[in-house]
Amino acid sequence: MTDDEVPSPCVNICVMDETSGLCRGCARTLDEIANWIDYTRARKLAVLKKLARRKAAAPQPPADAQPS
């Protein structure tokens, strides 16, 4: 990878949430996932900023919740 490349935010948990339309793993839309390879560096960085906001706004499980 060169310094210009922006790594994919994919975390290999590829499940789309029907309610939000976002991937449960990386928080991208289907369009963002499908077009990532064609996005410019600037566009990828803009998507990464959106992902940070989406993840911060997502409901968090209760602190005492046990993983299933």
N, CA, C and O atoms as CSV, one atom per row, in Angstrom:
chain,resi,resn,atom,element,x,y,z
A,1,MET,N,N,0.853,-1.180,0.000
A,1,MET,CA,C,0.000,0.000,0.000
A,1,MET,C,C,0.895,1.238,0.000
A,1,MET,O,O,1.870,1.301,0.749
A,2,THR,N,N,0.569,2.209,-0.829
A,2,THR,CA,C,1.325,3.455,-0.862
A,2,THR,C,C,0.716,4.445,0.124
A,2,THR,O,O,-0.374,4.223,0.650
A,3,ASP,N,N,1.426,5.531,0.366
A,3,ASP,CA,C,0.933,6.564,1.286
A,3,ASP,C,C,-0.371,7.182,0.808
A,3,ASP,O,O,-1.155,7.692,1.608
A,4,ASP,N,N,-0.605,7.135,-0.519
A,4,ASP,CA,C,-1.821,7.722,-1.081
A,4,ASP,C,C,-3.047,6.850,-0.884
A,4,ASP,O,O,-4.173,7.345,-0.938
A,5,GLU,N,N,-2.846,5.564,-0.658
A,5,GLU,CA,C,-3.969,4.641,-0.546
A,5,GLU,C,C,-4.661,4.781,0.806
A,5,GLU,O,O,-4.024,4.983,1.840
A,6,VAL,N,N,-5.969,4.669,0.760
A,6,VAL,CA,C,-6.783,4.703,1.977
A,6,VAL,C,C,-7.331,3.297,2.165
A,6,VAL,O,O,-8.061,2.811,1.301
A,7,PRO,N,N,-7.001,2.623,3.276
A,7,PRO,CA,C,-7.479,1.257,3.448
A,7,PRO,C,C,-8.987,1.194,3.614
A,7,PRO,O,O,-9.616,2.116,4.133
A,8,SER,N,N,-9.539,0.101,3.169
A,8,SER,CA,C,-10.973,-0.114,3.324
A,8,SER,C,C,-11.327,-0.239,4.799
A,8,SER,O,O,-10.575,-0.835,5.569
A,9,PRO,N,N,-12.465,0.319,5.197
A,9,PRO,CA,C,-12.897,0.197,6.587
A,9,PRO,C,C,-13.567,-1.147,6.888
A,9,PRO,O,O,-14.058,-1.355,7.997
A,10,CYS,N,N,-13.591,-2.050,5.922
A,10,CYS,CA,C,-14.230,-3.356,6.110
A,10,CYS,C,C,-13.569,-4.105,7.268
A,10,CYS,O,O,-12.344,-4.167,7.368
A,11,VAL,N,N,-14.411,-4.676,8.145
A,11,VAL,CA,C,-13.911,-5.463,9.281
A,11,VAL,C,C,-14.390,-6.912,9.182
A,11,VAL,O,O,-14.374,-7.647,10.169
A,12,ASN,N,N,-14.813,-7.314,7.984
A,12,ASN,CA,C,-15.254,-8.684,7.706
A,12,ASN,C,C,-16.439,-9.129,8.558
A,12,ASN,O,O,-16.561,-10.306,8.898
A,13,ILE,N,N,-17.302,-8.192,8.897
A,13,ILE,CA,C,-18.604,-8.486,9.510
A,13,ILE,C,C,-19.616,-7.893,8.541
A,13,ILE,O,O,-20.183,-6.829,8.793
A,14,CYS,N,N,-19.834,-8.580,7.448
A,14,CYS,CA,C,-20.600,-8.045,6.324
A,14,CYS,C,C,-22.066,-8.454,6.407
A,14,CYS,O,O,-22.499,-9.414,5.770
A,15,VAL,N,N,-22.814,-7.706,7.203
A,15,VAL,CA,C,-24.241,-7.947,7.384
A,15,VAL,C,C,-24.939,-6.598,7.301
A,15,VAL,O,O,-24.632,-5.682,8.064
A,16,MET,N,N,-25.875,-6.482,6.374
A,16,MET,CA,C,-26.585,-5.213,6.235
A,16,MET,C,C,-27.740,-5.136,7.232
A,16,MET,O,O,-28.513,-6.083,7.377
A,17,ASP,N,N,-27.844,-4.020,7.902
A,17,ASP,CA,C,-28.954,-3.768,8.818
A,17,ASP,C,C,-30.131,-3.272,7.992
A,17,ASP,O,O,-30.028,-2.251,7.312
A,18,GLU,N,N,-31.239,-3.983,8.047
A,18,GLU,CA,C,-32.396,-3.643,7.221
A,18,GLU,C,C,-33.002,-2.296,7.601
A,18,GLU,O,O,-33.522,-1.590,6.737
A,19,THR,N,N,-32.945,-1.936,8.861
A,19,THR,CA,C,-33.539,-0.684,9.315
A,19,THR,C,C,-32.726,0.534,8.875
A,19,THR,O,O,-33.271,1.493,8.329
A,20,SER,N,N,-31.425,0.480,9.117
A,20,SER,CA,C,-30.584,1.646,8.810
A,20,SER,C,C,-30.045,1.635,7.384
A,20,SER,O,O,-29.714,2.685,6.833
A,21,GLY,N,N,-29.959,0.447,6.786
A,21,GLY,CA,C,-29.358,0.348,5.459
A,21,GLY,C,C,-27.844,0.391,5.498
A,21,GLY,O,O,-27.196,0.590,4.471
A,22,LEU,N,N,-27.270,0.201,6.696
A,22,LEU,CA,C,-25.821,0.254,6.869
A,22,LEU,C,C,-25.277,-1.126,7.204
A,22,LEU,O,O,-25.968,-1.956,7.796
A,23,CYS,N,N,-24.044,-1.353,6.821
A,23,CYS,CA,C,-23.367,-2.576,7.191
A,23,CYS,C,C,-23.128,-2.553,8.701
A,23,CYS,O,O,-22.672,-1.545,9.240
A,24,ARG,N,N,-23.431,-3.642,9.375
A,24,ARG,CA,C,-23.248,-3.710,10.828
A,24,ARG,C,C,-21.774,-3.732,11.213
A,24,ARG,O,O,-21.426,-3.397,12.345
A,25,GLY,N,N,-20.916,-4.119,10.294
A,25,GLY,CA,C,-19.484,-4.165,10.584
A,25,GLY,C,C,-18.788,-2.828,10.388
A,25,GLY,O,O,-18.099,-2.347,11.288
A,26,CYS,N,N,-18.965,-2.226,9.219
A,26,CYS,CA,C,-18.210,-1.010,8.890
A,26,CYS,C,C,-19.053,0.256,8.823
A,26,CYS,O,O,-18.509,1.355,8.706
A,27,ALA,N,N,-20.363,0.119,8.894
A,27,ALA,CA,C,-21.296,1.258,8.881
A,27,ALA,C,C,-21.397,1.970,7.531
A,27,ALA,O,O,-21.832,3.120,7.462
A,28,ARG,N,N,-20.991,1.278,6.450
A,28,ARG,CA,C,-21.134,1.871,5.120
A,28,ARG,C,C,-22.452,1.452,4.488
A,28,ARG,O,O,-23.037,0.433,4.855
A,29,THR,N,N,-22.910,2.254,3.530
A,29,THR,CA,C,-24.071,1.900,2.722
A,29,THR,C,C,-23.618,0.929,1.635
A,29,THR,O,O,-22.422,0.776,1.390
A,30,LEU,N,N,-24.575,0.278,0.988
A,30,LEU,CA,C,-24.218,-0.610,-0.122
A,30,LEU,C,C,-23.497,0.147,-1.233
A,30,LEU,O,O,-22.548,-0.372,-1.822
A,31,ASP,N,N,-23.938,1.365,-1.521
A,31,ASP,CA,C,-23.282,2.170,-2.558
A,31,ASP,C,C,-21.830,2.468,-2.182
A,31,ASP,O,O,-20.936,2.386,-3.024
A,32,GLU,N,N,-21.602,2.813,-0.918
A,32,GLU,CA,C,-20.232,3.105,-0.475
A,32,GLU,C,C,-19.350,1.866,-0.557
A,32,GLU,O,O,-18.180,1.954,-0.930
A,33,ILE,N,N,-19.909,0.719,-0.211
A,33,ILE,CA,C,-19.147,-0.530,-0.290
A,33,ILE,C,C,-18.823,-0.852,-1.749
A,33,ILE,O,O,-17.675,-1.142,-2.085
A,34,ALA,N,N,-19.830,-0.799,-2.603
A,34,ALA,CA,C,-19.658,-1.174,-4.007
A,34,ALA,C,C,-18.725,-0.232,-4.754
A,34,ALA,O,O,-18.010,-0.661,-5.659
A,35,ASN,N,N,-18.723,1.037,-4.390
A,35,ASN,CA,C,-17.941,2.025,-5.142
A,35,ASN,C,C,-16.608,2.385,-4.507
A,35,ASN,O,O,-15.862,3.189,-5.066
A,36,TRP,N,N,-16.288,1.807,-3.347
A,36,TRP,CA,C,-15.062,2.158,-2.627
A,36,TRP,C,C,-13.833,2.095,-3.528
A,36,TRP,O,O,-12.997,2.999,-3.504
A,37,ILE,N,N,-13.722,1.052,-4.307
A,37,ILE,CA,C,-12.548,0.847,-5.156
A,37,ILE,C,C,-12.374,1.983,-6.173
A,37,ILE,O,O,-11.254,2.274,-6.590
A,38,ASP,N,N,-13.478,2.622,-6.570
A,38,ASP,CA,C,-13.415,3.684,-7.579
A,38,ASP,C,C,-13.329,5.086,-6.982
A,38,ASP,O,O,-13.078,6.050,-7.706
A,39,TYR,N,N,-13.532,5.211,-5.688
A,39,TYR,CA,C,-13.504,6.528,-5.047
A,39,TYR,C,C,-12.094,7.117,-5.064
A,39,TYR,O,O,-11.099,6.397,-4.987
A,40,THR,N,N,-12.036,8.427,-5.167
A,40,THR,CA,C,-10.762,9.127,-5.038
A,40,THR,C,C,-10.330,9.099,-3.575
A,40,THR,O,O,-11.128,8.777,-2.696
A,41,ARG,N,N,-9.093,9.430,-3.320
A,41,ARG,CA,C,-8.587,9.502,-1.942
A,41,ARG,C,C,-9.444,10.451,-1.117
A,41,ARG,O,O,-9.815,10.131,0.013
A,42,ALA,N,N,-9.759,11.617,-1.675
A,42,ALA,CA,C,-10.559,12.613,-0.952
A,42,ALA,C,C,-11.942,12.064,-0.617
A,42,ALA,O,O,-12.456,12.293,0.478
A,43,ARG,N,N,-12.536,11.349,-1.549
A,43,ARG,CA,C,-13.877,10.788,-1.318
A,43,ARG,C,C,-13.830,9.710,-0.240
A,43,ARG,O,O,-14.720,9.638,0.608
A,44,LYS,N,N,-12.793,8.870,-0.271
A,44,LYS,CA,C,-12.641,7.838,0.755
A,44,LYS,C,C,-12.485,8.463,2.139
A,44,LYS,O,O,-13.089,8.002,3.107
A,45,LEU,N,N,-11.680,9.504,2.226
A,45,LEU,CA,C,-11.487,10.174,3.516
A,45,LEU,C,C,-12.789,10.802,4.005
A,45,LEU,O,O,-13.066,10.807,5.205
A,46,ALA,N,N,-13.584,11.329,3.084
A,46,ALA,CA,C,-14.886,11.896,3.453
A,46,ALA,C,C,-15.819,10.804,3.981
A,46,ALA,O,O,-16.547,11.015,4.951
A,47,VAL,N,N,-15.791,9.635,3.335
A,47,VAL,CA,C,-16.620,8.518,3.803
A,47,VAL,C,C,-16.159,8.096,5.194
A,47,VAL,O,O,-16.997,7.840,6.059
A,48,LEU,N,N,-14.865,8.017,5.432
A,48,LEU,CA,C,-14.360,7.630,6.751
A,48,LEU,C,C,-14.842,8.592,7.841
A,48,LEU,O,O,-15.144,8.164,8.954
A,49,LYS,N,N,-14.914,9.876,7.527
A,49,LYS,CA,C,-15.438,10.850,8.495
A,49,LYS,C,C,-16.914,10.579,8.786
A,49,LYS,O,O,-17.355,10.648,9.934
A,50,LYS,N,N,-17.669,10.270,7.733
A,50,LYS,CA,C,-19.091,9.934,7.910
A,50,LYS,C,C,-19.239,8.698,8.792
A,50,LYS,O,O,-20.118,8.642,9.652
A,51,LEU,N,N,-18.373,7.709,8.572
A,51,LEU,CA,C,-18.453,6.474,9.344
A,51,LEU,C,C,-18.222,6.739,10.827
A,51,LEU,O,O,-18.894,6.160,11.681
A,52,ALA,N,N,-17.281,7.605,11.123
A,52,ALA,CA,C,-17.006,7.942,12.527
A,52,ALA,C,C,-18.238,8.570,13.169
A,52,ALA,O,O,-18.566,8.266,14.315
A,53,ARG,N,N,-18.921,9.447,12.429
A,53,ARG,CA,C,-20.144,10.081,12.960
A,53,ARG,C,C,-21.267,9.060,13.114
A,53,ARG,O,O,-21.995,9.071,14.106
A,54,ARG,N,N,-21.401,8.177,12.122
A,54,ARG,CA,C,-22.446,7.155,12.197
A,54,ARG,C,C,-22.231,6.241,13.397
A,54,ARG,O,O,-23.172,5.932,14.129
A,55,LYS,N,N,-20.992,5.811,13.595
A,55,LYS,CA,C,-20.690,4.903,14.707
A,55,LYS,C,C,-20.906,5.589,16.047
A,55,LYS,O,O,-21.387,4.964,16.993
A,56,ALA,N,N,-20.554,6.875,16.137
A,56,ALA,CA,C,-20.747,7.618,17.387
A,56,ALA,C,C,-22.224,7.791,17.702
A,56,ALA,O,O,-22.612,7.822,18.870
A,57,ALA,N,N,-23.051,7.902,16.667
A,57,ALA,CA,C,-24.484,8.114,16.859
A,57,ALA,C,C,-25.262,6.807,17.034
A,57,ALA,O,O,-26.434,6.829,17.411
A,58,ALA,N,N,-24.618,5.678,16.762
A,58,ALA,CA,C,-25.306,4.388,16.841
A,58,ALA,C,C,-25.618,4.032,18.289
A,58,ALA,O,O,-24.825,4.322,19.185
A,59,PRO,N,N,-26.754,3.412,18.520
A,59,PRO,CA,C,-27.093,2.974,19.880
A,59,PRO,C,C,-26.051,1.986,20.389
A,59,PRO,O,O,-25.607,1.108,19.648
A,60,GLN,N,N,-25.668,2.127,21.634
A,60,GLN,CA,C,-24.692,1.250,22.252
A,60,GLN,C,C,-25.407,0.252,23.159
A,60,GLN,O,O,-26.390,0.606,23.810
A,61,PRO,N,N,-24.926,-0.992,23.211
A,61,PRO,CA,C,-25.538,-1.972,24.118
A,61,PRO,C,C,-25.269,-1.567,25.568
A,61,PRO,O,O,-24.265,-0.913,25.847
A,62,PRO,N,N,-26.148,-1.944,26.484
A,62,PRO,CA,C,-25.906,-1.623,27.896
A,62,PRO,C,C,-24.565,-2.178,28.356
A,62,PRO,O,O,-24.118,-3.216,27.869
A,63,ALA,N,N,-23.930,-1.492,29.286
A,63,ALA,CA,C,-22.617,-1.881,29.777
A,63,ALA,C,C,-22.620,-3.280,30.387
A,63,ALA,O,O,-21.607,-3.977,30.333
A,64,ASP,N,N,-23.758,-3.704,30.971
A,64,ASP,CA,C,-23.811,-5.012,31.599
A,64,ASP,C,C,-24.318,-6.109,30.674
A,64,ASP,O,O,-24.562,-7.229,31.123
A,65,ALA,N,N,-24.480,-5.807,29.392
A,65,ALA,CA,C,-24.965,-6.800,28.425
A,65,ALA,C,C,-23.886,-7.855,28.191
A,65,ALA,O,O,-22.705,-7.533,28.056
A,66,GLN,N,N,-24.297,-9.087,28.147
A,66,GLN,CA,C,-23.388,-10.206,27.913
A,66,GLN,C,C,-23.422,-10.540,26.421
A,66,GLN,O,O,-24.495,-10.581,25.819
A,67,PRO,N,N,-22.252,-10.777,25.825
A,67,PRO,CA,C,-22.250,-11.187,24.412
A,67,PRO,C,C,-22.930,-12.543,24.262
A,67,PRO,O,O,-22.839,-13.406,25.136
A,68,SER,N,N,-23.607,-12.705,23.144
A,68,SER,CA,C,-24.308,-13.986,22.930
A,68,SER,C,C,-23.475,-14.954,22.151
A,68,SER,O,O,-23.915,-16.073,21.886
